[in-house]
Amino acid sequence: MVKYIIAKQMVGKRVVTSDGYDLGRFVDVEMSEVTGKLSTLLIEPSLDGGLANKVKLDGGVVRVPYASVRAVNDFIMVDRKEL
């Protein structure tokens, strides 16, 4: 059974990599207008900078490919290798 999560429930969740680095907070998502599939998570980078400064920033947000999402629970876990 597929579990659906409403984007509104995801806003504000911490985004961390599978090896424990904090990227920041989830703020929005981009999706294909044609297929309706999610393509990119938009993350507000954490203040400590760290890994978020090494990942491409676009307009003040970190763009994370949706394909890198591994789990969504109390936080969103992404695979660092796919950033």
Long-range contacts (C-beta under 8 A, 24 or more apart in sequence): 5-72, 10-72, 10-76, 13-72, 13-74, 13-75, 13-76, 14-75, 14-76, 15-41, 15-43, 15-64, 15-75, 15-76, 15-77, 15-78, 16-75, 16-76, 16-77, 16-78, 17-51, 17-77, 17-78, 17-79, 17-80, 17-83, 18-70, 18-77, 18-78, 18-79, 18-80, 19-80, 21-50, 21-51, 21-80, 22-46, 22-48, 22-50, 22-51, 22-52, 23-51, 23-52, 23-55, 23-62, 23-64, 23-78, 24-52, 24-62, 26-76, 27-61, 28-61, 29-66, 37-66, 38-66, 39-65, 39-66, 40-64, 40-65, 40-66, 41-65, 41-66, 41-69, 41-76, 41-78, 51-80, 55-83
